Amino acid sequence: MTTIRASCTICGDVELTVHDVEVRVCDTTDAGEYSFDCPRCAYAVRRSADPHIIDLLVASGVRLVNWSLPLELFEEHSGAPISHDDLLEFHLRLDDDEAIDVAIESLRRRLDLL
């Protein structure tokens, strides 16, 4: 079985198996990292990794997980950011049954127009 040497922030150098390590690559940015739980102290370790390291780990049998950034990050946003006062007003409206009924009716009318 392949032995992988890595470094724990707390314990220093540790030896791992391919089953102890996971490689993650973001399909959107091509950024990669590997992670493992330290076999000595159980500290969760996560390190960025360049493509060469990722290729070596995957070729050794380490599991590869691909993921993508959520599309919402690329949406255009307009208007001012939500303020503390906006949150307080929203909280108060959640307790107002009449305001909720008005909002639901407004939403129903908009959906009927689609």
Backbone as CSV, one residue per row, in Angstrom:
resi,resn,N_x,N_y,N_z,CA_x,CA_y,CA_z,C_x,C_y,C_z
1,MET,0.839,-1.183,0.000,0.000,0.000,0.000,0.882,1.243,0.000
2,THR,0.431,2.261,-0.730,1.164,3.517,-0.849,1.110,4.294,0.463
3,THR,2.248,4.815,0.873,2.328,5.666,2.054,2.523,7.106,1.594
4,ILE,1.730,7.987,2.167,1.814,9.411,1.844,2.295,10.145,3.081
5,ARG,3.321,10.948,2.906,3.833,11.753,4.018,3.286,13.156,3.872
6,ALA,2.724,13.657,4.957,2.182,15.017,4.968,2.504,15.631,6.323
7,SER,2.136,16.880,6.481,2.452,17.585,7.716,1.182,18.076,8.389
8,CYS,1.028,17.730,9.660,-0.072,18.218,10.491,0.387,19.511,11.151
9,THR,-0.503,20.473,11.221,-0.184,21.753,11.848,0.248,21.582,13.300
10,ILE,-0.312,20.586,13.958,-0.041,20.374,15.379,1.082,19.362,15.620
11,CYS,1.004,18.206,14.924,1.925,17.092,15.193,3.188,17.077,14.344
12,GLY,3.193,17.811,13.254,4.333,17.740,12.340,4.114,16.644,11.313
13,ASP,5.187,16.003,10.874,5.099,14.994,9.821,4.335,13.759,10.285
14,VAL,3.434,13.294,9.404,2.653,12.077,9.670,2.626,11.237,8.403
15,GLU,2.359,9.940,8.571,2.227,9.033,7.438,0.768,8.654,7.280
16,LEU,0.306,8.661,6.026,-1.098,8.413,5.714,-1.193,7.371,4.614
17,THR,-2.365,6.776,4.471,-2.639,5.899,3.340,-3.482,6.683,2.340
18,VAL,-3.679,6.125,1.157,-4.492,6.805,0.147,-5.936,6.965,0.619
19,HIS,-6.374,6.109,1.533,-7.747,6.197,2.057,-7.910,7.299,3.098
20,ASP,-6.790,7.800,3.611,-6.819,8.868,4.617,-6.901,10.266,3.999
21,VAL,-6.631,10.367,2.704,-6.488,11.672,2.050,-7.589,11.840,1.003
22,GLU,-8.029,13.083,0.834,-8.982,13.423,-0.223,-8.447,14.623,-0.983
23,VAL,-8.565,14.569,-2.319,-8.165,15.677,-3.176,-9.428,16.327,-3.707
24,ARG,-9.479,17.660,-3.653,-10.628,18.410,-4.178,-10.120,19.428,-5.193
25,VAL,-10.809,19.469,-6.349,-10.449,20.426,-7.399,-11.703,21.182,-7.807
26,CYS,-11.596,22.507,-7.819,-12.702,23.355,-8.262,-12.672,23.430,-9.783
27,ASP,-13.733,22.965,-10.441,-13.813,23.011,-11.901,-13.891,24.442,-12.423
28,THR,-14.385,25.360,-11.610,-14.552,26.748,-12.037,-13.218,27.496,-12.078
29,THR,-12.376,27.270,-11.067,-11.128,28.029,-10.948,-9.868,27.189,-11.136
30,ASP,-10.018,25.876,-11.195,-8.900,24.918,-11.258,-8.050,24.913,-9.996
31,ALA,-8.511,25.549,-8.927,-7.787,25.514,-7.658,-7.941,24.126,-7.047
32,GLY,-6.849,23.625,-6.475,-6.880,22.295,-5.875,-6.372,22.296,-4.456
33,GLU,-6.800,21.285,-3.722,-6.354,21.123,-2.340,-6.441,19.654,-1.963
34,TYR,-5.731,19.294,-0.914,-5.897,17.964,-0.335,-6.202,18.138,1.140
35,SER,-6.880,17.144,1.698,-7.241,17.235,3.116,-7.166,15.858,3.753
36,PHE,-6.961,15.873,5.063,-6.933,14.630,5.842,-7.136,14.974,7.311
37,ASP,-7.550,13.992,8.066,-7.613,14.111,9.522,-6.338,13.484,10.067
38,CYS,-5.630,14.225,10.886,-4.368,13.735,11.429,-4.595,12.430,12.191
39,PRO,-3.807,11.392,11.888,-3.987,10.118,12.589,-3.555,10.160,14.056
40,ARG,-2.818,11.186,14.440,-2.378,11.289,15.837,-3.339,12.108,16.695
41,CYS,-3.713,13.293,16.197,-4.511,14.210,17.028,-5.913,14.459,16.475
42,ALA,-6.224,13.922,15.288,-7.529,14.068,14.629,-7.813,15.489,14.148
43,TYR,-6.797,16.344,14.127,-6.949,17.703,13.606,-7.240,17.622,12.109
44,ALA,-8.245,18.379,11.641,-8.576,18.405,10.218,-7.592,19.322,9.502
45,VAL,-6.819,18.759,8.588,-5.788,19.499,7.868,-6.242,19.681,6.422
46,ARG,-6.096,20.884,5.921,-6.432,21.191,4.526,-5.316,22.064,3.971
47,ARG,-4.769,21.642,2.833,-3.667,22.371,2.212,-3.955,22.585,0.728
48,SER,-3.611,23.756,0.210,-3.721,23.970,-1.230,-2.632,23.147,-1.916
49,ALA,-2.906,22.768,-3.168,-1.954,21.934,-3.893,-1.930,22.338,-5.359
50,ASP,-0.731,22.369,-5.918,-0.615,22.686,-7.339,-0.966,21.443,-8.163
51,PRO,-1.193,21.620,-9.464,-1.616,20.491,-10.301,-0.676,19.289,-10.249
52,HIS,0.630,19.519,-10.116,1.592,18.403,-10.056,1.330,17.524,-8.824
53,ILE,1.132,18.145,-7.677,0.857,17.394,-6.438,-0.471,16.655,-6.558
54,ILE,-1.469,17.317,-7.117,-2.779,16.685,-7.302,-2.647,15.451,-8.191
55,ASP,-1.922,15.599,-9.298,-1.729,14.462,-10.203,-1.030,13.298,-9.508
56,LEU,-0.003,13.594,-8.703,0.705,12.539,-7.975,-0.215,11.820,-6.983
57,LEU,-0.999,12.592,-6.246,-1.897,11.988,-5.263,-2.958,11.125,-5.939
58,VAL,-3.564,11.637,-6.996,-4.605,10.882,-7.699,-4.010,9.628,-8.339
59,ALA,-2.829,9.744,-8.926,-2.171,8.574,-9.520,-1.845,7.522,-8.467
60,SER,-1.656,7.955,-7.217,-1.375,7.025,-6.121,-2.635,6.338,-5.604
61,GLY,-3.800,6.829,-6.045,-5.054,6.200,-5.617,-5.900,7.033,-4.682
62,VAL,-5.500,8.277,-4.433,-6.291,9.161,-3.571,-7.571,9.553,-4.302
63,ARG,-8.678,9.574,-3.557,-9.979,9.916,-4.136,-10.001,11.382,-4.571
64,LEU,-10.510,11.622,-5.790,-10.629,12.964,-6.342,-12.085,13.396,-6.306
65,VAL,-12.329,14.584,-5.769,-13.670,15.166,-5.744,-13.620,16.465,-6.535
66,ASN,-14.435,16.555,-7.586,-14.551,17.788,-8.354,-15.782,18.545,-7.876
67,TRP,-15.663,19.855,-7.839,-16.787,20.684,-7.418,-16.743,21.997,-8.196
68,SER,-17.832,22.738,-8.162,-17.923,24.015,-8.868,-18.451,25.093,-7.936
69,LEU,-18.038,26.313,-8.202,-18.592,27.439,-7.460,-20.068,27.583,-7.810
70,PRO,-20.908,27.995,-6.862,-22.333,28.172,-7.169,-22.543,29.279,-8.187
71,LEU,-23.471,29.065,-9.104,-23.736,30.032,-10.168,-24.207,31.374,-9.620
72,GLU,-24.783,31.382,-8.422,-25.252,32.634,-7.818,-24.115,33.640,-7.640
73,LEU,-22.886,33.161,-7.525,-21.747,34.075,-7.377,-21.536,34.944,-8.607
74,PHE,-22.032,34.482,-9.761,-21.810,35.198,-11.006,-23.018,36.020,-11.439
75,GLU,-24.075,36.025,-10.623,-25.259,36.818,-10.948,-24.982,38.299,-10.717
76,GLU,-25.641,39.113,-11.519,-25.541,40.562,-11.344,-26.437,40.964,-10.176
77,HIS,-25.919,41.774,-9.286,-26.688,42.259,-8.142,-26.839,43.771,-8.262
78,SER,-28.018,44.244,-7.933,-28.225,45.688,-7.965,-28.846,46.122,-6.645
79,GLY,-28.791,47.393,-6.378,-29.346,47.919,-5.137,-28.318,47.920,-4.028
80,ALA,-28.722,48.538,-2.968,-27.835,48.648,-1.803,-27.785,47.319,-1.050
81,PRO,-26.689,47.062,-0.368,-26.625,45.852,0.457,-27.688,45.895,1.562
82,ILE,-28.083,44.731,2.035,-29.047,44.650,3.133,-28.403,45.245,4.388
83,SER,-29.156,46.080,5.060,-28.634,46.725,6.272,-29.195,46.028,7.515
84,HIS,-28.668,46.425,8.646,-29.157,45.910,9.925,-30.630,46.277,10.109
85,ASP,-30.998,47.485,9.727,-32.394,47.921,9.827,-33.309,47.070,8.935
86,ASP,-32.830,46.707,7.732,-33.617,45.839,6.856,-33.898,44.496,7.524
87,LEU,-32.902,43.948,8.188,-33.090,42.664,8.874,-34.082,42.780,10.022
88,LEU,-33.988,43.859,10.769,-34.936,44.067,11.869,-36.366,44.208,11.341
89,GLU,-36.539,44.965,10.249,-37.864,45.131,9.657,-38.412,43.791,9.162
90,PHE,-37.559,42.996,8.533,-37.973,41.673,8.056,-38.403,40.800,9.227
91,HIS,-37.644,40.820,10.291,-37.972,40.041,11.484,-39.349,40.440,12.038
92,LEU,-39.608,41.736,12.101,-40.908,42.200,12.605,-42.043,41.772,11.678
93,ARG,-41.819,41.808,10.383,-42.863,41.409,9.428,-43.176,39.920,9.512
94,LEU,-42.199,39.114,9.909,-42.449,37.677,10.057,-43.479,37.399,11.156
95,ASP,-43.582,38.294,12.128,-44.577,38.155,13.199,-45.927,38.770,12.827
96,ASP,-46.006,39.431,11.684,-47.220,40.133,11.261,-47.973,39.270,10.241
97,ASP,-49.016,38.562,10.707,-49.769,37.666,9.833,-50.383,38.403,8.646
98,GLU,-50.855,39.607,8.867,-51.467,40.371,7.776,-50.436,40.698,6.688
99,ALA,-49.239,41.097,7.100,-48.180,41.408,6.133,-47.802,40.163,5.334
100,ILE,-47.775,39.010,5.972,-47.464,37.764,5.275,-48.558,37.429,4.273
101,ASP,-49.824,37.599,4.665,-50.934,37.344,3.736,-50.842,38.254,2.509
102,VAL,-50.521,39.524,2.713,-50.385,40.469,1.600,-49.236,40.037,0.686
103,ALA,-48.113,39.619,1.263,-46.962,39.189,0.468,-47.288,37.931,-0.337
104,ILE,-47.994,36.991,0.266,-48.384,35.760,-0.442,-49.327,36.081,-1.589
105,GLU,-50.282,36.947,-1.357,-51.225,37.321,-2.416,-50.502,38.033,-3.561
106,SER,-49.559,38.891,-3.231,-48.781,39.586,-4.252,-47.982,38.583,-5.086
107,LEU,-47.393,37.607,-4.428,-46.630,36.579,-5.134,-47.538,35.759,-6.045
108,ARG,-48.716,35.404,-5.561,-49.668,34.645,-6.387,-50.033,35.432,-7.652
109,ARG,-50.275,36.734,-7.506,-50.632,37.556,-8.669,-49.496,37.591,-9.678
110,ARG,-48.259,37.706,-9.186,-47.109,37.721,-10.096,-46.955,36.388,-10.823
111,LEU,-47.183,35.298,-10.119,-47.062,33.977,-10.745,-48.164,33.747,-11.762
112,ASP,-49.329,34.288,-11.529,-50.421,34.169,-12.501,-50.105,34.914,-13.791
113,LEU,-49.280,35.966,-13.711,-48.927,36.743,-14.891,-47.907,36.032,-15.767
114,LEU,-47.206,35.070,-15.206,-46.165,34.367,-15.979,-46.730,33.391,-16.945
